[in-house]
Amino acid sequence: MSDGQPPRFLGEESATTALVPRGLRISAAFAWRFLVVIAALYVILWLIGRLSVVVIPVSIALLLAALGAPLVGHLVNIKVPRGLATAIVLIGGLAVLGGLLAFVVIQFTDGLPQLQKQVNDSLSQVRDFLINDLHLRQEQIQQFIDNAIGFLQNNQAAITTNALTTASTVGEILTGFLLTLFVTIFFLAGGDKIWSFLILAVPGYVRDRVDVAGRRGFASLVSYVRATAAVAVVDAVGIGIGLWIVQVPLVVPLATLVFLSAFVPILGAVVAGAVAVLVALVTNGFITALIVLGIVVLVMQLESHILQPLLLGRAVKLHPLAVVLAIAAGLVVAGIAGALLAVPLLAVLNAGIRSLIHEKDPHPEDVDVLHEQEAAPNEDPSEVEDEPGTK
């Protein structure tokens, strides 16, 4: 020790380490850090799954708050008390939603007899085609129908169990709806105070940067939800008019399905379009189904090439591959709710990370989360053009 040499065991460890190839040491360092990150992500996803009955309503409440915050802010600006503004927005939203659902149910009930008649006519045409063109015997068709009925009877217990599970799911949905409504009230009435309290957990020397990143993330969420709602309305109106022109039944319920499914990018449009085409096929025939398919494709092209770039803008612009992968991951992790929340989460992370990387000398008070341009950092190099005379 007196001659400055390391202890023998340290020298042996250093010599042993020197025998390990440098590439292997670097790979091992990356590997154990990667395993730690994967383990942390697994624990987080496990906790989210265990607490899904709370996480999903809170997440949906955050989306609703992003949708209603501009309206509440506008009412506050014209001297309406914030509590009253929150009540007006929530009651108005619930009234619109309830009226829409009631109208859809009425339209579906009124159109169901016509739909049944058209489906029966289509089935008769299919049966005539099978007998006259494919030369199948009546006995074969009847045997197929009897087998289908027998399958349903043999699996009656499973069907009953699924029905009971569905009833339980309805109870969970009702509970989640009430929790979502309750959380939305507090987000709209005092979301800024909630965020100011949460940000206190961040160390002081980076608090402003994290504060600004969170505000820019919420601004991107406001922009995303508002633009998605506008796109959903255009999709529903466009496809609904097309279905009405070609006289497909249940126009209003199908248009409502298109509106709701538009909140799940790409996948929702495919599912809603497939349902509309299927209804047209079984009610009005093959030619009408082709026309409806053309209408759906035309509206989707209008959405993807004009509406989304125009409304979402550069602040929330996401690559289509990132959107598809996010939806797929969300669907695997949390089903339909995961597919719904994946893209908004990606938009928030995109804006927040860009702010943390590019923002310089941030001032949280200068960020107005209700303006979509606030989703982009002030000092993003990709947003700044070169001055004349510079390279």
GUGUBA-624167 format. One record per residue (C-alpha): x, y, z; residue number from 0; residue in three letters. Coordinates in nm, 2 decimals, decimal comma. Each point is the difference from the previous one (the first is absolute). Layout:
+--------+--------+--------+-----+-----+
:      x :      y :      z :   i :  aa :
+--------+--------+--------+-----+-----+
:      X :      Y :      Z : NUM : Ala :
...
+--------+--------+--------+-----+-----+
This chain:
+--------+--------+--------+-----+-----+
:      x :      y :      z :   i :  aa :
+--------+--------+--------+-----+-----+
:   0,00 :   0,00 :   0,00 :   0 : Met :
:   0,29 :   0,24 :   0,08 :   1 : Ser :
:   0,15 :  -0,02 :  -0,35 :   2 : Asp :
:  -0,32 :   0,11 :  -0,16 :   3 : Gly :
:  -0,09 :  -0,33 :  -0,15 :   4 : Gln :
:  -0,36 :  -0,12 :   0,02 :   5 : Pro :
:  -0,09 :  -0,30 :   0,22 :   6 : Pro :
:   0,07 :  -0,33 :  -0,14 :   7 : Arg :
:  -0,37 :  -0,09 :  -0,05 :   8 : Phe :
:  -0,06 :   0,33 :  -0,19 :   9 : Leu :
:   0,29 :  -0,08 :  -0,22 :  10 : Gly :
:  -0,13 :  -0,35 :  -0,07 :  11 : Glu :
:  -0,35 :   0,14 :  -0,08 :  12 : Glu :
:   0,15 :   0,26 :  -0,24 :  13 : Ser :
:   0,21 :  -0,27 :  -0,17 :  14 : Ala :
:  -0,30 :  -0,22 :  -0,04 :  15 : Thr :
:  -0,20 :   0,29 :  -0,14 :  16 : Thr :
:   0,28 :   0,06 :  -0,25 :  17 : Ala :
:  -0,03 :  -0,35 :  -0,13 :  18 : Leu :
:  -0,37 :   0,06 :  -0,10 :  19 : Val :
:  -0,03 :   0,14 :  -0,35 :  20 : Pro :
:  -0,10 :   0,36 :  -0,01 :  21 : Arg :
:  -0,30 :  -0,07 :  -0,23 :  22 : Gly :
:  -0,13 :  -0,26 :   0,25 :  23 : Leu :
:   0,04 :   0,24 :   0,29 :  24 : Arg :
:  -0,19 :   0,27 :  -0,19 :  25 : Ile :
:  -0,27 :  -0,25 :  -0,10 :  26 : Ser :
:  -0,04 :  -0,12 :   0,35 :  27 : Ala :
:  -0,04 :   0,35 :   0,13 :  28 : Ala :
:  -0,27 :   0,07 :  -0,26 :  29 : Phe :
:  -0,16 :  -0,33 :   0,07 :  30 : Ala :
:  -0,05 :   0,04 :   0,38 :  31 : Trp :
:  -0,12 :   0,35 :  -0,04 :  32 : Arg :
:  -0,25 :  -0,11 :  -0,27 :  33 : Phe :
:  -0,12 :  -0,28 :   0,23 :  34 : Leu :
:  -0,05 :   0,26 :   0,28 :  35 : Val :
:  -0,21 :   0,22 :  -0,23 :  36 : Val :
:  -0,21 :  -0,29 :  -0,13 :  37 : Ile :
:  -0,06 :  -0,11 :   0,36 :  38 : Ala :
:  -0,11 :   0,35 :   0,10 :  39 : Ala :
:  -0,23 :   0,02 :  -0,30 :  40 : Leu :
:  -0,15 :  -0,34 :   0,09 :  41 : Tyr :
:  -0,07 :   0,11 :   0,35 :  42 : Val :
:  -0,16 :   0,32 :  -0,12 :  43 : Ile :
:  -0,22 :  -0,18 :  -0,25 :  44 : Leu :
:  -0,09 :  -0,26 :   0,27 :  45 : Trp :
:  -0,10 :   0,28 :   0,24 :  46 : Leu :
:  -0,20 :   0,17 :  -0,27 :  47 : Ile :
:  -0,18 :  -0,33 :  -0,07 :  48 : Gly :
:  -0,07 :  -0,06 :   0,36 :  49 : Arg :
:  -0,14 :   0,36 :   0,04 :  50 : Leu :
:  -0,17 :   0,01 :  -0,34 :  51 : Ser :
:  -0,34 :   0,07 :   0,15 :  52 : Val :
:   0,16 :   0,33 :   0,13 :  53 : Val :
:   0,26 :   0,07 :  -0,27 :  54 : Val :
:  -0,24 :  -0,02 :  -0,30 :  55 : Ile :
:  -0,27 :   0,23 :   0,14 :  56 : Pro :
:   0,26 :   0,25 :   0,11 :  57 : Val :
:   0,16 :  -0,01 :  -0,35 :  58 : Ser :
:  -0,34 :   0,04 :  -0,17 :  59 : Ile :
:  -0,07 :   0,29 :   0,24 :  60 : Ala :
:   0,32 :   0,16 :  -0,11 :  61 : Leu :
:  -0,11 :  -0,02 :  -0,37 :  62 : Leu :
:  -0,34 :   0,14 :   0,09 :  63 : Leu :
:   0,17 :   0,28 :   0,20 :  64 : Ala :
:   0,22 :   0,08 :  -0,31 :  65 : Ala :
:  -0,32 :   0,01 :  -0,21 :  66 : Leu :
:  -0,20 :   0,22 :   0,24 :  67 : Gly :
:   0,28 :   0,22 :   0,13 :  68 : Ala :
:  -0,01 :   0,25 :  -0,29 :  69 : Pro :
:  -0,38 :   0,05 :   0,06 :  70 : Leu :
:   0,05 :   0,05 :   0,37 :  71 : Val :
:   0,28 :   0,24 :  -0,07 :  72 : Gly :
:  -0,21 :   0,20 :  -0,24 :  73 : His :
:  -0,28 :   0,03 :   0,26 :  74 : Leu :
:   0,25 :   0,10 :   0,27 :  75 : Val :
:   0,13 :   0,27 :  -0,24 :  76 : Asn :
:  -0,35 :   0,15 :  -0,02 :  77 : Ile :
:  -0,02 :   0,03 :   0,38 :  78 : Lys :
:  -0,19 :  -0,33 :   0,07 :  79 : Val :
:   0,12 :  -0,15 :   0,33 :  80 : Pro :
:   0,21 :  -0,31 :  -0,06 :  81 : Arg :
:  -0,22 :  -0,23 :   0,20 :  82 : Gly :
:  -0,31 :   0,11 :  -0,20 :  83 : Leu :
:   0,19 :  -0,03 :  -0,33 :  84 : Ala :
:   0,10 :  -0,35 :   0,09 :  85 : Thr :
:  -0,37 :  -0,09 :   0,08 :  86 : Ala :
:  -0,12 :   0,16 :  -0,33 :  87 : Ile :
:   0,25 :  -0,20 :  -0,21 :  88 : Val :
:  -0,06 :  -0,33 :   0,18 :  89 : Leu :
:  -0,38 :   0,03 :   0,00 :  90 : Ile :
:   0,00 :   0,11 :  -0,36 :  91 : Gly :
:   0,23 :  -0,29 :  -0,10 :  92 : Gly :
:  -0,21 :  -0,25 :   0,18 :  93 : Leu :
:  -0,32 :   0,14 :  -0,16 :  94 : Ala :
:   0,15 :  -0,02 :  -0,35 :  95 : Val :
:   0,12 :  -0,36 :   0,07 :  96 : Leu :
:  -0,32 :  -0,11 :   0,15 :  97 : Gly :
:  -0,21 :   0,15 :  -0,28 :  98 : Gly :
:   0,22 :  -0,16 :  -0,26 :  99 : Leu :
:  -0,02 :  -0,34 :   0,16 : 100 : Leu :
:  -0,38 :   0,03 :   0,03 : 101 : Ala :
:  -0,03 :   0,10 :  -0,36 : 102 : Phe :
:   0,22 :  -0,29 :  -0,11 : 103 : Val :
:  -0,21 :  -0,25 :   0,20 : 104 : Val :
:  -0,32 :   0,14 :  -0,15 : 105 : Ile :
:   0,13 :  -0,01 :  -0,35 : 106 : Gln :
:   0,13 :  -0,36 :   0,05 : 107 : Phe :
:  -0,34 :  -0,11 :   0,14 : 108 : Thr :
:  -0,19 :   0,16 :  -0,29 : 109 : Asp :
:   0,24 :  -0,14 :  -0,26 : 110 : Gly :
:   0,02 :  -0,35 :   0,14 : 111 : Leu :
:  -0,31 :  -0,14 :  -0,17 : 112 : Pro :
:   0,12 :   0,12 :  -0,34 : 113 : Gln :
:   0,34 :  -0,14 :   0,07 : 114 : Leu :
:  -0,14 :  -0,34 :   0,09 : 115 : Gln :
:  -0,21 :   0,00 :  -0,32 : 116 : Lys :
:   0,30 :   0,09 :  -0,22 : 117 : Gln :
:   0,22 :  -0,26 :   0,17 : 118 : Val :
:  -0,27 :  -0,27 :  -0,05 : 119 : Asn :
:  -0,02 :   0,10 :  -0,37 : 120 : Asp :
:   0,37 :  -0,02 :  -0,03 : 121 : Ser :
:   0,01 :  -0,34 :   0,17 : 122 : Leu :
:  -0,27 :  -0,12 :  -0,24 : 123 : Ser :
:   0,21 :   0,12 :  -0,29 : 124 : Gln :
:   0,31 :  -0,18 :   0,14 : 125 : Val :
:  -0,21 :  -0,32 :   0,04 : 126 : Arg :
:  -0,13 :   0,02 :  -0,36 : 127 : Asp :
:   0,36 :   0,06 :  -0,12 : 128 : Phe :
:   0,12 :  -0,31 :   0,19 : 129 : Leu :
:  -0,28 :  -0,22 :  -0,13 : 130 : Ile :
:  -0,03 :   0,13 :  -0,36 : 131 : Asn :
:   0,36 :   0,10 :  -0,08 : 132 : Asp :
:   0,21 :  -0,22 :   0,22 : 133 : Leu :
:  -0,25 :  -0,29 :  -0,02 : 134 : His :
:   0,00 :  -0,07 :   0,37 : 135 : Leu :
:  -0,29 :  -0,20 :   0,13 : 136 : Arg :
:  -0,26 :   0,14 :   0,24 : 137 : Gln :
:   0,09 :  -0,27 :   0,25 : 138 : Glu :
:   0,36 :   0,11 :   0,01 : 139 : Gln :
:  -0,09 :   0,36 :   0,07 : 140 : Ile :
:  -0,25 :  -0,11 :   0,27 : 141 : Gln :
:   0,26 :  -0,23 :   0,15 : 142 : Gln :
:   0,24 :   0,30 :   0,03 : 143 : Phe :
:  -0,27 :   0,21 :   0,17 : 144 : Ile :
:  -0,08 :  -0,29 :   0,24 : 145 : Asp :
:   0,38 :  -0,04 :   0,08 : 146 : Asn :
:   0,02 :   0,37 :   0,08 : 147 : Ala :
:  -0,31 :  -0,02 :   0,23 : 148 : Ile :
:   0,15 :  -0,32 :   0,17 : 149 : Gly :
:   0,33 :   0,18 :   0,06 : 150 : Phe :
:  -0,18 :   0,29 :   0,18 : 151 : Leu :
:  -0,20 :  -0,25 :   0,21 : 152 : Gln :
:   0,30 :  -0,20 :   0,09 : 153 : Asn :
:   0,19 :   0,31 :   0,11 : 154 : Asn :
:  -0,29 :   0,16 :   0,18 : 155 : Gln :
:   0,19 :  -0,02 :   0,33 : 156 : Ala :
:   0,29 :   0,19 :  -0,14 : 157 : Ala :
:  -0,22 :   0,26 :  -0,16 : 158 : Ile :
:  -0,19 :   0,04 :   0,33 : 159 : Thr :
:   0,34 :   0,05 :   0,18 : 160 : Thr :
:   0,10 :   0,26 :  -0,25 : 161 : Asn :
:  -0,32 :   0,18 :   0,05 : 162 : Ala :
:   0,05 :   0,01 :   0,37 : 163 : Leu :
:   0,35 :   0,12 :  -0,06 : 164 : Thr :
:  -0,14 :   0,27 :  -0,22 : 165 : Thr :
:  -0,24 :   0,11 :   0,27 : 166 : Ala :
:   0,30 :   0,02 :   0,24 : 167 : Ser :
:   0,18 :   0,20 :  -0,26 : 168 : Thr :
:  -0,29 :   0,24 :  -0,03 : 169 : Val :
:   0,02 :   0,06 :   0,37 : 170 : Gly :
:   0,38 :   0,07 :  -0,03 : 171 : Glu :
:  -0,07 :   0,24 :  -0,29 : 172 : Ile :
:  -0,26 :   0,19 :   0,21 : 173 : Leu :
:   0,25 :   0,03 :   0,29 : 174 : Thr :
:   0,27 :   0,11 :  -0,23 : 175 : Gly :
:  -0,23 :   0,26 :  -0,16 : 176 : Phe :
:  -0,09 :   0,15 :   0,34 : 177 : Leu :
:   0,37 :   0,01 :   0,10 : 178 : Leu :
:   0,09 :   0,16 :  -0,33 : 179 : Thr :
:  -0,27 :   0,27 :   0,05 : 180 : Leu :
:   0,12 :   0,06 :   0,35 : 181 : Phe :
:   0,37 :   0,04 :  -0,10 : 182 : Val :
:  -0,09 :   0,21 :  -0,30 : 183 : Thr :
:  -0,18 :   0,25 :   0,22 : 184 : Ile :
:   0,32 :   0,05 :   0,21 : 185 : Phe :
:   0,22 :   0,02 :  -0,30 : 186 : Phe :
:  -0,21 :   0,27 :  -0,16 : 187 : Leu :
:  -0,05 :   0,19 :   0,32 : 188 : Ala :
:   0,35 :  -0,01 :   0,14 : 189 : Gly :
:   0,23 :  -0,18 :  -0,24 : 190 : Gly :
:   0,27 :   0,27 :   0,03 : 191 : Asp :
:   0,01 :  -0,03 :   0,38 : 192 : Lys :
:   0,02 :  -0,38 :  -0,02 : 193 : Ile :
:   0,30 :   0,03 :  -0,24 : 194 : Trp :
:   0,17 :   0,27 :   0,22 : 195 : Ser :
:  -0,03 :  -0,24 :   0,29 : 196 : Phe :
:   0,14 :  -0,30 :  -0,19 : 197 : Leu :
:   0,29 :   0,19 :  -0,14 : 198 : Ile :
:   0,12 :   0,07 :   0,36 : 199 : Leu :
:   0,14 :  -0,36 :   0,00 : 200 : Ala :
:   0,25 :   0,10 :  -0,27 : 201 : Val :
:   0,34 :   0,13 :   0,12 : 202 : Pro :
:   0,02 :   0,38 :   0,00 : 203 : Gly :
:   0,28 :   0,04 :  -0,25 : 204 : Tyr :
:  -0,19 :  -0,17 :  -0,28 : 205 : Val :
:  -0,35 :   0,08 :   0,12 : 206 : Arg :
:  -0,06 :   0,28 :  -0,26 : 207 : Asp :
:   0,11 :  -0,22 :  -0,29 : 208 : Arg :
:  -0,22 :  -0,29 :   0,11 : 209 : Val :
:  -0,29 :   0,24 :   0,06 : 210 : Asp :
:   0,03 :   0,14 :  -0,35 : 211 : Val :
:   0,03 :  -0,35 :  -0,15 : 212 : Ala :
:  -0,32 :  -0,10 :   0,18 : 213 : Gly :
:  -0,18 :   0,31 :  -0,12 : 214 : Arg :
:   0,11 :  -0,05 :  -0,36 : 215 : Arg :
:  -0,11 :  -0,37 :   0,02 : 216 : Gly :
:  -0,35 :   0,11 :   0,12 : 217 : Phe :
:  -0,01 :   0,26 :  -0,28 : 218 : Ala :
:   0,07 :  -0,27 :  -0,25 : 219 : Ser :
:  -0,28 :  -0,21 :   0,16 : 220 : Leu :
:  -0,24 :   0,29 :  -0,04 : 221 : Val :
:   0,10 :   0,04 :  -0,36 : 222 : Ser :
:  -0,03 :  -0,37 :  -0,07 : 223 : Tyr :
:  -0,34 :  -0,05 :   0,16 : 224 : Val :
:  -0,14 :   0,31 :  -0,16 : 225 : Arg :
:   0,12 :  -0,10 :  -0,35 : 226 : Ala :
:  -0,10 :  -0,36 :   0,04 : 227 : Thr :
:  -0,36 :   0,11 :   0,10 : 228 : Ala :
:  -0,01 :   0,22 :  -0,31 : 229 : Ala :
:   0,12 :  -0,28 :  -0,22 : 230 : Val :
:  -0,25 :  -0,24 :   0,16 : 231 : Ala :
:  -0,29 :   0,24 :  -0,08 : 232 : Val :
:   0,11 :   0,04 :  -0,36 : 233 : Val :
:   0,04 :  -0,38 :  -0,04 : 234 : Asp :
:  -0,34 :  -0,07 :   0,15 : 235 : Ala :
:  -0,18 :   0,26 :  -0,21 : 236 : Val :
:   0,18 :  -0,10 :  -0,32 : 237 : Gly :
:  -0,06 :  -0,37 :   0,03 : 238 : Ile :
:  -0,36 :   0,06 :   0,14 : 239 : Gly :
:  -0,09 :   0,21 :  -0,31 : 240 : Ile :
:   0,14 :  -0,27 :  -0,23 : 241 : Gly :
:  -0,20 :  -0,28 :   0,18 : 242 : Leu :
:  -0,31 :   0,22 :  -0,02 : 243 : Trp :
:   0,04 :   0,06 :  -0,38 : 244 : Ile :
:   0,03 :  -0,38 :  -0,07 : 245 : Val :
:  -0,29 :  -0,07 :   0,24 : 246 : Gln :
:   0,18 :  -0,22 :   0,25 : 247 : Val :
:  -0,21 :  -0,05 :   0,31 : 248 : Pro :
:   0,11 :   0,11 :   0,35 : 249 : Leu :
:   0,19 :   0,30 :  -0,13 : 250 : Val :
:   0,00 :   0,19 :   0,33 : 251 : Val :
:   0,13 :  -0,30 :   0,21 : 252 : Pro :
:   0,27 :  -0,07 :  -0,26 : 253 : Leu :
:   0,10 :   0,36 :  -0,01 : 254 : Ala :
:   0,02 :   0,01 :   0,38 : 255 : Thr :
:   0,22 :  -0,31 :  -0,01 : 256 : Leu :
:   0,23 :   0,18 :  -0,25 : 257 : Val :
:   0,02 :   0,30 :   0,23 : 258 : Phe :
:   0,09 :  -0,20 :   0,31 : 259 : Leu :
:   0,25 :  -0,23 :  -0,18 : 260 : Ser :
:   0,19 :   0,30 :  -0,15 : 261 : Ala :
:   0,15 :   0,06 :   0,35 : 262 : Phe :
:   0,21 :  -0,31 :  -0,06 : 263 : Val :
:   0,21 :   0,10 :  -0,30 : 264 : Pro :
:   0,03 :  -0,24 :  -0,30 : 265 : Ile :
:  -0,14 :  -0,30 :   0,17 : 266 : Leu :
:  -0,33 :   0,17 :   0,09 : 267 : Gly :
:  -0,05 :   0,11 :  -0,36 : 268 : Ala :
:   0,06 :  -0,35 :  -0,13 : 269 : Val :
:  -0,25 :  -0,16 :   0,25 : 270 : Val :
:  -0,27 :   0,26 :  -0,06 : 271 : Ala :
:   0,04 :  -0,01 :  -0,38 : 272 : Gly :
:  -0,02 :  -0,38 :   0,01 : 273 : Ala :
:  -0,32 :   0,00 :   0,20 : 274 : Val :
:  -0,16 :   0,26 :  -0,24 : 275 : Ala :
:   0,10 :  -0,21 :  -0,31 : 276 : Val :
:  -0,13 :  -0,32 :   0,17 : 277 : Leu :
:  -0,34 :   0,16 :   0,07 : 278 : Val :
:  -0,02 :   0,12 :  -0,35 : 279 : Ala :
:   0,09 :  -0,35 :  -0,13 : 280 : Leu :
:  -0,26 :  -0,19 :   0,20 : 281 : Val :
:  -0,28 :   0,26 :  -0,06 : 282 : Thr :
:   0,05 :   0,15 :  -0,35 : 283 : Asn :
:   0,23 :  -0,24 :  -0,18 : 284 : Gly :
:   0,35 :  -0,02 :  -0,14 : 285 : Phe :
:  -0,02 :   0,32 :  -0,22 : 286 : Ile :
:  -0,11 :   0,22 :   0,28 : 287 : Thr :
:   0,27 :  -0,15 :   0,22 : 288 : Ala :
:   0,27 :   0,10 :  -0,26 : 289 : Leu :
:  -0,14 :   0,35 :  -0,01 : 290 : Ile :
:   0,01 :   0,03 :   0,38 : 291 : Val :
:   0,36 :  -0,13 :  -0,01 : 292 : Leu :
:   0,09 :   0,27 :  -0,24 : 293 : Gly :
:  -0,17 :   0,26 :   0,22 : 294 : Ile :
:   0,19 :  -0,12 :   0,31 : 295 : Val :
:   0,34 :   0,00 :  -0,19 : 296 : Val :
:  -0,07 :   0,35 :  -0,14 : 297 : Leu :
:  -0,08 :   0,14 :   0,35 : 298 : Val :
:   0,30 :  -0,17 :   0,16 : 299 : Met :
:   0,23 :   0,14 :  -0,27 : 300 : Gln :
:  -0,14 :   0,35 :   0,06 : 301 : Leu :
:   0,06 :  -0,05 :   0,37 : 302 : Glu :
:   0,36 :  -0,13 :  -0,03 : 303 : Ser :
:   0,12 :   0,24 :  -0,27 : 304 : His :
:  -0,18 :   0,33 :   0,08 : 305 : Ile :
:  -0,18 :   0,01 :   0,34 : 306 : Leu :
:   0,26 :  -0,16 :   0,23 : 307 : Gln :
:   0,30 :   0,20 :  -0,14 : 308 : Pro :
:  -0,20 :   0,32 :   0,00 : 309 : Leu :
:  -0,16 :  -0,04 :   0,35 : 310 : Leu :
:   0,27 :  -0,18 :   0,19 : 311 : Leu :
:   0,28 :   0,22 :  -0,13 : 312 : Gly :
:   0,38 :  -0,04 :   0,06 : 313 : Arg :
:  -0,03 :   0,01 :   0,38 : 314 : Ala :
:  -0,18 :  -0,34 :   0,03 : 315 : Val :
:   0,11 :  -0,16 :  -0,33 : 316 : Lys :
:   0,08 :  -0,36 :   0,04 : 317 : Leu :
:   0,14 :  -0,25 :  -0,25 : 318 : His :
:  -0,26 :  -0,25 :  -0,12 : 319 : Pro :
:   0,23 :  -0,29 :   0,09 : 320 : Leu :
:   0,03 :   0,13 :   0,36 : 321 : Ala :
:  -0,38 :   0,03 :   0,01 : 322 : Val :
:  -0,05 :  -0,36 :  -0,12 : 323 : Val :
:   0,25 :  -0,14 :   0,24 : 324 : Leu :
:  -0,14 :   0,20 :   0,29 : 325 : Ala :
:  -0,35 :  -0,12 :  -0,07 : 326 : Ile :
:   0,12 :  -0,36 :  -0,03 : 327 : Ala :
:   0,19 :   0,02 :   0,33 : 328 : Ala :
:  -0,29 :   0,16 :   0,17 : 329 : Gly :
:  -0,24 :  -0,27 :  -0,13 : 330 : Leu :
:   0,23 :  -0,28 :   0,13 : 331 : Val :
:   0,05 :   0,16 :   0,34 : 332 : Val :
:  -0,35 :   0,14 :   0,08 : 333 : Ala :
:  -0,24 :  -0,10 :  -0,28 : 334 : Gly :
:  -0,23 :   0,26 :  -0,14 : 335 : Ile :
:   0,08 :   0,25 :   0,27 : 336 : Ala :
:   0,37 :  -0,03 :  -0,08 : 337 : Gly :
:  -0,06 :   0,05 :  -0,37 : 338 : Ala :
:  -0,20 :   0,32 :   0,09 : 339 : Leu :
:   0,26 :   0,14 :   0,23 : 340 : Leu :
:   0,32 :  -0,10 :  -0,18 : 341 : Ala :
:   0,01 :   0,28 :  -0,25 : 342 : Val :
:  -0,08 :   0,28 :   0,24 : 343 : Pro :
:   0,27 :  -0,13 :   0,23 : 344 : Leu :
:   0,24 :  -0,01 :  -0,28 : 345 : Leu :
:  -0,09 :   0,37 :  -0,09 : 346 : Ala :
:   0,05 :   0,11 :   0,36 : 347 : Val :
:   0,34 :  -0,18 :   0,02 : 348 : Leu :
:   0,11 :   0,14 :  -0,33 : 349 : Asn :
:  -0,07 :   0,36 :   0,10 : 350 : Ala :
:   0,14 :  -0,04 :   0,35 : 351 : Gly :
:   0,32 :  -0,17 :  -0,11 : 352 : Ile :
:   0,06 :   0,26 :  -0,27 : 353 : Arg :
:  -0,05 :   0,27 :   0,26 : 354 : Ser :
:   0,25 :  -0,16 :   0,24 : 355 : Leu :
:   0,26 :  -0,03 :  -0,28 : 356 : Ile :
:  -0,04 :   0,33 :  -0,18 : 357 : His :
:  -0,15 :   0,25 :   0,25 : 358 : Glu :
:   0,24 :   0,27 :   0,13 : 359 : Lys :
:  -0,07 :   0,21 :   0,31 : 360 : Asp :
:  -0,36 :  -0,10 :   0,02 : 361 : Pro :
:  -0,26 :   0,20 :   0,18 : 362 : His :
:  -0,31 :  -0,20 :   0,10 : 363 : Pro :
:  -0,22 :   0,31 :   0,03 : 364 : Glu :
:   0,06 :   0,08 :  -0,37 : 365 : Asp :
:  -0,16 :  -0,33 :  -0,12 : 366 : Val :
:  -0,37 :   0,01 :  -0,07 : 367 : Asp :
:  -0,11 :  -0,36 :  -0,03 : 368 : Val :
:  -0,32 :   0,09 :  -0,18 : 369 : Leu :
:   0,19 :   0,11 :  -0,31 : 370 : His :
:   0,12 :  -0,27 :  -0,23 : 371 : Glu :
:   0,31 :   0,19 :  -0,11 : 372 : Gln :
:   0,12 :  -0,04 :   0,37 : 373 : Glu :
:   0,06 :  -0,37 :  -0,06 : 374 : Ala :
:   0,32 :   0,08 :  -0,18 : 375 : Ala :
:   0,31 :   0,12 :   0,19 : 376 : Pro :
:   0,12 :   0,35 :  -0,06 : 377 : Asn :
:   0,35 :  -0,10 :  -0,07 : 378 : Glu :
:  -0,05 :  -0,31 :  -0,23 : 379 : Asp :
:   0,28 :   0,01 :  -0,25 : 380 : Pro :
:  -0,22 :  -0,16 :  -0,26 : 381 : Ser :
:  -0,25 :   0,29 :   0,03 : 382 : Glu :
:   0,26 :   0,28 :  -0,03 : 383 : Val :
:   0,10 :   0,11 :  -0,35 : 384 : Glu :
:   0,35 :   0,12 :  -0,07 : 385 : Asp :
:   0,05 :   0,37 :   0,01 : 386 : Glu :
:   0,12 :   0,18 :  -0,32 : 387 : Pro :
:   0,37 :  -0,02 :  -0,04 : 388 : Gly :
:   0,04 :  -0,31 :   0,23 : 389 : Thr :
:   0,07 :  -0,36 :  -0,09 : 390 : Lys :
+--------+--------+--------+-----+-----+
